[in-house]
Amino acid sequence: RRRDQTGRERGAAAAGQIKPAGEWIWGDSAMSGRLPPEEEKIALRKVFTLKQAVEHAVAVVTCDNAFELYVNNRKLSQGDKWQNLTAVSLAGALRQGANTLVVIATNGGSGPNVAGLYFDARVRLADGPEMIVASDATWEWSGTLPATKEGRMTAAADAAWKPAIPVRAQ
């Protein structure tokens, strides 16, 4: 007789099948292996289009040292423990059509040190296909931060956005 799996066992089995897709990224201060300055704060963004309605969407995110995640101008999450991935449901925030993720990222420390953002989302669309949105060189960064108030981005950063820099884990 076949033993039924519990939800936890099914989840663990499925998790073993998911291959991480994100890369650690930062701004120009991390170019060519340099160490970004302490307390540097930058904005990183990804603009993408969903051709259908979202059925399910979840992401994991972390940042060395701290982050605030905004999806379509609404703050969804924040964290300051870079060693831990934060799971975030994106289903209610993503929509069919244009979407924008913005992460305000802060490098802590008491001197120049490694910094990076890691983001990996799985988005299941209404007709079934899964889309991956992950941090990589297609993201952009800016040193000009968007204005925020009461959990919303009130104005987008108008600065020139530049390609994000993939950084190596050290």
Accessible surface in RSA format (square Angstrom, percent):
REM  Atomic radii and reference values for relative SASA: ProtOr
REM  Chains: A
REM  Algorithm: Lee & Richards
REM  Probe-radius: 1.40
REM  Slices: 20
REM RES _ NUM      All-atoms   Total-Side   Main-Chain    Non-polar    All polar
REM                ABS   REL    ABS   REL    ABS   REL    ABS   REL    ABS   REL
RES ARG A   1   286.66 120.4 196.50 100.2  90.16 214.7  85.65 117.1 201.02 121.8
RES ARG A   2   196.03  82.3 167.69  85.5  28.34  67.5  78.99 108.0 117.05  70.9
RES ARG A   3   172.68  72.5 152.94  78.0  19.74  47.0  79.62 108.8  93.05  56.4
RES ASP A   4   110.84  77.6  96.85  96.4  13.98  33.1  31.82  74.9  79.02  78.8
RES GLN A   5    80.21  44.9  70.93  51.8   9.27  22.1  16.80  35.8  63.40  48.1
RES THR A   6    77.34  55.0  69.46  70.4   7.88  18.8  74.02  99.4   3.32   5.0
RES GLY A   7    45.10  55.6   0.00   N/A  45.10  55.6  27.13  74.4  17.98  40.3
RES ARG A   8   208.98  87.7 191.97  97.9  17.01  40.5  78.39 107.1 130.59  79.1
RES GLU A   9    57.94  33.3  51.85  39.2   6.08  14.5  33.16  64.1  24.78  20.2
RES ARG A  10   133.21  55.9 128.60  65.6   4.61  11.0  54.90  75.0  78.31  47.5
RES GLY A  11    39.18  48.3   0.00   N/A  39.18  48.3  34.37  94.3   4.81  10.8
RES ALA A  12    67.85  62.4  48.49  74.8  19.36  44.0  56.25  79.2  11.60  30.7
RES ALA A  13    50.65  46.6  33.68  52.0  16.97  38.6  46.27  65.2   4.38  11.6
RES ALA A  14    50.13  46.1  46.89  72.4   3.24   7.4  48.80  68.7   1.33   3.5
RES ALA A  15    61.50  56.5  48.58  75.0  12.92  29.4  50.05  70.5  11.45  30.3
RES GLY A  16    63.22  78.0   0.00   N/A  63.22  78.0  37.70 103.5  25.52  57.2
RES GLN A  17   139.84  78.2 117.19  85.6  22.66  53.9  42.37  90.2  97.47  73.9
RES ILE A  18    94.77  53.9  79.01  58.9  15.76  38.0  82.24  59.2  12.52  34.0
RES LYS A  19   153.81  75.0 148.99  91.4   4.82  11.5 109.57  98.6  44.24  47.1
RES PRO A  20   109.97  80.1  85.51  78.0  24.45  88.9  87.50  72.2  22.47 139.7
RES ALA A  21    42.23  38.8  16.27  25.1  25.95  59.0  24.72  34.8  17.51  46.4
RES GLY A  22    16.76  20.7   0.00   N/A  16.76  20.7   0.00   0.0  16.76  37.5
RES GLU A  23    77.88  44.7  72.42  54.8   5.46  13.0  34.33  66.4  43.55  35.6
RES TRP A  24    66.73  26.8  64.57  31.3   2.16   5.1  46.54  24.8  20.19  32.8
RES ILE A  25     0.00   0.0   0.00   0.0   0.00   0.0   0.00   0.0   0.00   0.0
RES TRP A  26     0.06   0.0   0.06   0.0   0.00   0.0   0.00   0.0   0.06   0.1
RES GLY A  27     0.86   1.1   0.00   N/A   0.86   1.1   0.86   2.4   0.00   0.0
RES ASP A  28    39.27  27.5  39.24  39.1   0.03   0.1  17.47  41.1  21.81  21.7
RES SER A  29    24.33  20.6  15.82  21.1   8.51  19.6  20.42  43.5   3.91   5.5
RES ALA A  30     6.26   5.8   2.20   3.4   4.06   9.2   2.20   3.1   4.06  10.7
RES MET A  31    77.03  39.9  77.03  51.0   0.00   0.0  40.68  34.6  36.34  48.2
RES SER A  32   108.07  91.3  58.94  78.7  49.12 113.2  48.16 102.6  59.91  83.9
RES GLY A  33    56.68  69.9   0.00   N/A  56.68  69.9  32.65  89.6  24.03  53.8
RES ARG A  34   134.47  56.5 122.51  62.5  11.96  28.5  65.58  89.6  68.89  41.7
RES LEU A  35    83.34  46.4  65.57  46.9  17.77  44.7  65.57  46.0  17.77  47.8
RES PRO A  36     1.76   1.3   1.75   1.6   0.01   0.0   1.76   1.5   0.00   0.0
RES PRO A  37    62.68  45.7  62.15  56.7   0.53   1.9  62.68  51.8   0.00   0.0
RES GLU A  38    70.89  40.7  60.70  45.9  10.18  24.2  11.17  21.6  59.72  48.8
RES GLU A  39   111.88  64.2  94.93  71.8  16.94  40.3  51.14  98.9  60.74  49.6
RES GLU A  40    37.06  21.3  28.33  21.4   8.72  20.8  18.45  35.7  18.61  15.2
RES LYS A  41    97.59  47.6  83.81  51.4  13.77  32.8  32.93  29.6  64.66  68.9
RES ILE A  42     2.12   1.2   2.12   1.6   0.00   0.0   2.12   1.5   0.00   0.0
RES ALA A  43     0.00   0.0   0.00   0.0   0.00   0.0   0.00   0.0   0.00   0.0
RES LEU A  44     0.00   0.0   0.00   0.0   0.00   0.0   0.00   0.0   0.00   0.0
RES ARG A  45    55.52  23.3  55.36  28.2   0.15   0.4   0.78   1.1  54.74  33.2
RES LYS A  46    40.67  19.8  39.15  24.0   1.52   3.6  16.20  14.6  24.47  26.1
RES VAL A  47    80.69  53.1  59.26  53.6  21.43  51.6  59.26  51.5  21.43  58.1
RES PHE A  48    18.50   9.3  10.27   6.4   8.23  21.4  18.50  11.2   0.00   0.0
RES THR A  49    82.12  58.4  67.80  68.7  14.33  34.1  41.51  55.8  40.61  61.4
RES LEU A  50     1.26   0.7   0.00   0.0   1.26   3.2   0.56   0.4   0.70   1.9
RES LYS A  51   170.09  83.0 151.11  92.7  18.98  45.2 100.52  90.5  69.57  74.1
RES GLN A  52    56.12  31.4  55.04  40.2   1.09   2.6  21.43  45.6  34.70  26.3
RES ALA A  53    50.97  46.9  47.99  74.1   2.98   6.8  49.00  69.0   1.97   5.2
RES VAL A  54    29.80  19.6   2.40   2.2  27.39  66.0   2.48   2.2  27.32  74.1
RES GLU A  55   109.10  62.6  78.69  59.5  30.41  72.4  36.87  71.3  72.22  59.0
RES HIS A  56   104.22  57.0 104.19  72.4   0.04   0.1  70.33  72.5  33.90  39.4
RES ALA A  57     0.59   0.5   0.00   0.0   0.59   1.3   0.00   0.0   0.59   1.6
RES VAL A  58    57.41  37.8  56.56  51.2   0.85   2.0  56.56  49.1   0.85   2.3
RES ALA A  59     1.52   1.4   0.00   0.0   1.52   3.4   1.52   2.1   0.00   0.0
RES VAL A  60    46.62  30.7  46.44  42.0   0.19   0.4  46.44  40.4   0.19   0.5
RES VAL A  61     0.00   0.0   0.00   0.0   0.00   0.0   0.00   0.0   0.00   0.0
RES THR A  62     4.81   3.4   4.81   4.9   0.00   0.0   3.28   4.4   1.53   2.3
RES CYS A  63     1.46   1.1   0.00   0.0   1.46   3.4   0.00   0.0   1.46   1.6
RES ASP A  64    16.80  11.8  16.80  16.7   0.00   0.0   2.15   5.0  14.66  14.6
RES ASN A  65    42.12  29.0  41.72  40.3   0.40   1.0  10.99  26.5  31.13  30.1
RES ALA A  66    28.04  25.8  27.91  43.1   0.13   0.3  28.04  39.5   0.00   0.0
RES PHE A  67     8.83   4.4   3.76   2.3   5.07  13.2   5.76   3.5   3.06   8.8
RES GLU A  68    51.95  29.8  51.95  39.3   0.00   0.0   8.61  16.7  43.34  35.4
RES LEU A  69     0.00   0.0   0.00   0.0   0.00   0.0   0.00   0.0   0.00   0.0
RES TYR A  70     4.22   2.0   4.03   2.3   0.19   0.5   0.00   0.0   4.22   5.2
RES VAL A  71     0.76   0.5   0.00   0.0   0.76   1.8   0.00   0.0   0.76   2.1
RES ASN A  72    19.44  13.4   5.72   5.5  13.72  33.0   7.96  19.2  11.48  11.1
RES ASN A  73    75.58  52.1  73.14  70.7   2.45   5.9   5.70  13.7  69.88  67.5
RES ARG A  74    95.40  40.1  95.40  48.6   0.00   0.0  31.52  43.1  63.88  38.7
RES LYS A  75    65.76  32.1  47.69  29.3  18.08  43.0  20.37  18.3  45.39  48.3
RES LEU A  76    44.99  25.1  14.60  10.4  30.38  76.4  18.33  12.9  26.66  71.7
RES SER A  77    19.04  16.1   8.73  11.7  10.31  23.7  12.78  27.2   6.26   8.8
RES GLN A  78   109.04  61.0  93.67  68.5  15.37  36.6  26.86  57.2  82.18  62.3
RES GLY A  79    20.95  25.8   0.00   N/A  20.95  25.8  18.67  51.2   2.28   5.1
RES ASP A  80    99.35  69.6  79.35  79.0  20.00  47.3  22.61  53.2  76.74  76.5
RES LYS A  81   130.19  63.5 123.17  75.6   7.02  16.7  85.02  76.5  45.17  48.1
RES TRP A  82   101.21  40.6  97.15  47.0   4.06   9.5  85.15  45.4  16.06  26.1
RES GLN A  83   128.54  71.9  95.80  70.0  32.74  78.0  45.45  96.7  83.09  63.0
RES ASN A  84    84.19  58.1  79.19  76.5   5.01  12.1  24.59  59.2  59.60  57.6
RES LEU A  85   103.75  57.8  75.22  53.8  28.53  71.7  75.22  52.8  28.53  76.8
RES THR A  86    41.29  29.4  37.53  38.0   3.76   9.0  25.90  34.8  15.39  23.3
RES ALA A  87    76.98  70.8  50.21  77.5  26.77  60.9  50.57  71.2  26.41  70.0
RES VAL A  88    10.72   7.1   6.38   5.8   4.35  10.5  10.57   9.2   0.15   0.4
RES SER A  89    80.14  67.7  61.22  81.7  18.92  43.6  44.02  93.7  36.12  50.6
RES LEU A  90     1.89   1.1   1.89   1.4   0.00   0.0   1.89   1.3   0.00   0.0
RES ALA A  91    38.92  35.8  27.92  43.1  11.00  25.0  28.12  39.6  10.81  28.6
RES GLY A  92    70.58  87.0   0.00   N/A  70.58  87.0  38.60 105.9  31.97  71.6
RES ALA A  93    11.31  10.4   1.05   1.6  10.26  23.3   4.41   6.2   6.90  18.3
RES LEU A  94    10.86   6.1   0.47   0.3  10.39  26.1   0.47   0.3  10.39  28.0
RES ARG A  95   131.51  55.2 126.59  64.5   4.92  11.7  55.99  76.5  75.52  45.8
RES GLN A  96   109.44  61.2  88.20  64.5  21.24  50.6  22.71  48.3  86.73  65.8
RES GLY A  97    25.13  31.0   0.00   N/A  25.13  31.0  25.13  69.0   0.00   0.0
RES ALA A  98    66.89  61.5  56.84  87.7  10.05  22.9  57.08  80.4   9.81  26.0
RES ASN A  99     0.93   0.6   0.00   0.0   0.93   2.2   0.93   2.2   0.00   0.0
RES THR A 100    42.79  30.4  41.85  42.4   0.93   2.2  21.78  29.3  21.01  31.8
RES LEU A 101     0.89   0.5   0.89   0.6   0.00   0.0   0.89   0.6   0.00   0.0
RES VAL A 102     6.15   4.0   6.15   5.6   0.00   0.0   6.15   5.3   0.00   0.0
RES VAL A 103     0.00   0.0   0.00   0.0   0.00   0.0   0.00   0.0   0.00   0.0
RES ILE A 104    13.96   7.9  12.17   9.1   1.80   4.3  12.17   8.8   1.80   4.9
RES ALA A 105     0.00   0.0   0.00   0.0   0.00   0.0   0.00   0.0   0.00   0.0
RES THR A 106    25.32  18.0  25.32  25.7   0.00   0.0  18.00  24.2   7.32  11.1
RES ASN A 107     0.00   0.0   0.00   0.0   0.00   0.0   0.00   0.0   0.00   0.0
RES GLY A 108    12.31  15.2   0.00   N/A  12.31  15.2  12.31  33.8   0.00   0.0
RES GLY A 109    50.92  62.8   0.00   N/A  50.92  62.8  30.35  83.3  20.56  46.1
RES SER A 110   120.95 102.2  82.63 110.3  38.32  88.3  51.37 109.4  69.58  97.5
RES GLY A 111    21.06  26.0   0.00   N/A  21.06  26.0  18.09  49.7   2.96   6.6
RES PRO A 112    88.76  64.7  72.92  66.5  15.84  57.6  72.92  60.2  15.84  98.5
RES ASN A 113    39.94  27.5  38.01  36.7   1.93   4.7  31.55  75.9   8.39   8.1
RES VAL A 114    47.82  31.5  45.16  40.9   2.67   6.4  46.15  40.1   1.67   4.5
RES ALA A 115     1.61   1.5   0.00   0.0   1.61   3.7   0.12   0.2   1.49   3.9
RES GLY A 116     1.20   1.5   0.00   N/A   1.20   1.5   1.03   2.8   0.17   0.4
RES LEU A 117     0.00   0.0   0.00   0.0   0.00   0.0   0.00   0.0   0.00   0.0
RES TYR A 118    25.57  11.9  25.57  14.5   0.00   0.0  22.10  16.6   3.47   4.3
RES PHE A 119     0.00   0.0   0.00   0.0   0.00   0.0   0.00   0.0   0.00   0.0
RES ASP A 120    10.40   7.3   6.67   6.6   3.73   8.8   2.53   6.0   7.87   7.8
RES ALA A 121     0.48   0.4   0.48   0.7   0.00   0.0   0.48   0.7   0.00   0.0
RES ARG A 122    35.16  14.8  34.39  17.5   0.77   1.8  20.78  28.4  14.38   8.7
RES VAL A 123     0.35   0.2   0.35   0.3   0.00   0.0   0.35   0.3   0.00   0.0
RES ARG A 124    89.90  37.7  88.95  45.3   0.94   2.2  17.79  24.3  72.10  43.7
RES LEU A 125    16.17   9.0  16.17  11.6   0.00   0.0  16.17  11.4   0.00   0.0
RES ALA A 126    59.53  54.7  38.07  58.8  21.46  48.8  39.20  55.2  20.34  53.9
RES ASP A 127    98.38  68.9  60.21  59.9  38.18  90.3  43.28 101.9  55.10  55.0
RES GLY A 128    31.52  38.9   0.00   N/A  31.52  38.9  25.31  69.5   6.20  13.9
RES PRO A 129    66.34  48.4  54.31  49.5  12.03  43.7  65.47  54.1   0.87   5.4
RES GLU A 130    89.08  51.1  56.27  42.6  32.81  78.1  14.58  28.2  74.50  60.8
RES MET A 131    55.64  28.8  51.19  33.9   4.45  10.6  48.63  41.3   7.00   9.3
RES ILE A 132    83.90  47.7  58.97  43.9  24.94  60.1  58.97  42.5  24.94  67.7
RES VAL A 133     5.08   3.3   2.62   2.4   2.47   5.9   5.08   4.4   0.00   0.0
RES ALA A 134    10.94  10.1   4.34   6.7   6.60  15.0   4.34   6.1   6.60  17.5
RES SER A 135     0.00   0.0   0.00   0.0   0.00   0.0   0.00   0.0   0.00   0.0
RES ASP A 136    40.26  28.2  40.26  40.1   0.00   0.0   8.21  19.3  32.05  32.0
RES ALA A 137    52.01  47.8  43.31  66.8   8.69  19.8  43.35  61.1   8.65  22.9
RES THR A 138    89.01  63.3  64.98  65.9  24.03  57.3  72.21  97.0  16.80  25.4
RES TRP A 139     0.21   0.1   0.00   0.0   0.21   0.5   0.10   0.1   0.11   0.2
RES GLU A 140    53.58  30.8  53.58  40.5   0.00   0.0  14.24  27.5  39.34  32.1
RES TRP A 141    24.23   9.7  24.20  11.7   0.03   0.1  24.20  12.9   0.03   0.0
RES SER A 142     2.84   2.4   0.52   0.7   2.32   5.4   2.32   4.9   0.52   0.7
RES GLY A 143    50.83  62.7   0.00   N/A  50.83  62.7  23.74  65.2  27.09  60.7
RES THR A 144    68.58  48.8  63.18  64.1   5.39  12.9  43.38  58.3  25.19  38.1
RES LEU A 145    63.38  35.3  42.48  30.4  20.90  52.5  42.48  29.8  20.90  56.2
RES PRO A 146     9.70   7.1   1.42   1.3   8.28  30.1   2.25   1.9   7.45  46.3
RES ALA A 147    52.33  48.1  40.00  61.7  12.33  28.0  49.36  69.5   2.97   7.9
RES THR A 148    58.98  41.9  31.44  31.9  27.53  65.6   2.78   3.7  56.20  85.0
RES LYS A 149   136.44  66.6 125.43  77.0  11.01  26.2  75.64  68.1  60.80  64.8
RES GLU A 150   159.60  91.6 113.51  85.9  46.09 109.7  58.20 112.6 101.40  82.8
RES GLY A 151    32.19  39.7   0.00   N/A  32.19  39.7  18.51  50.8  13.68  30.6
RES ARG A 152   120.68  50.7 120.68  61.5   0.00   0.0  47.93  65.5  72.74  44.1
RES MET A 153    17.30   9.0   6.35   4.2  10.94  26.1   6.11   5.2  11.19  14.8
RES THR A 154    84.29  60.0  46.84  47.5  37.45  89.3  45.87  61.6  38.43  58.1
RES ALA A 155    54.45  50.1  44.54  68.7   9.91  22.5  54.07  76.1   0.38   1.0
RES ALA A 156    64.53  59.3  48.56  74.9  15.97  36.3  48.57  68.4  15.96  42.3
RES ALA A 157     8.53   7.8   0.00   0.0   8.53  19.4   3.21   4.5   5.33  14.1
RES ASP A 158   141.13  98.9 106.11 105.6  35.03  82.8  41.46  97.6  99.68  99.4
RES ALA A 159    32.89  30.2  15.63  24.1  17.27  39.3  27.57  38.8   5.32  14.1
RES ALA A 160    82.09  75.5  58.68  90.5  23.41  53.3  69.97  98.5  12.12  32.1
RES TRP A 161    43.44  17.4  17.42   8.4  26.03  61.1  16.12   8.6  27.32  44.3
RES LYS A 162    93.28  45.5  92.18  56.6   1.10   2.6  54.91  49.4  38.36  40.9
RES PRO A 163    94.49  68.9  92.04  83.9   2.45   8.9  93.37  77.1   1.12   7.0
RES ALA A 164     3.19   2.9   0.00   0.0   3.19   7.3   0.00   0.0   3.19   8.4
RES ILE A 165    30.21  17.2  30.21  22.5   0.00   0.0  30.21  21.8   0.00   0.0
RES PRO A 166    62.11  45.3  45.94  41.9  16.18  58.8  46.31  38.2  15.81  98.2
RES VAL A 167    27.87  18.3  12.28  11.1  15.59  37.6  18.15  15.8   9.72  26.4
RES ARG A 168   206.32  86.6 194.60  99.2  11.73  27.9  71.66  97.9 134.66  81.6
RES ALA A 169    88.99  81.8  54.44  84.0  34.55  78.6  61.72  86.9  27.27  72.2
RES GLN A 170   153.48  85.8  73.41  53.7  80.07 190.6  62.89 133.9  90.58  68.7
END  Absolute sums over single chains surface
CHAIN  1 A     9611.6       7403.8       2207.8       5151.5       4460.2
END  Absolute sums over all chains
TOTAL          9611.6       7403.8       2207.8       5151.5       4460.2
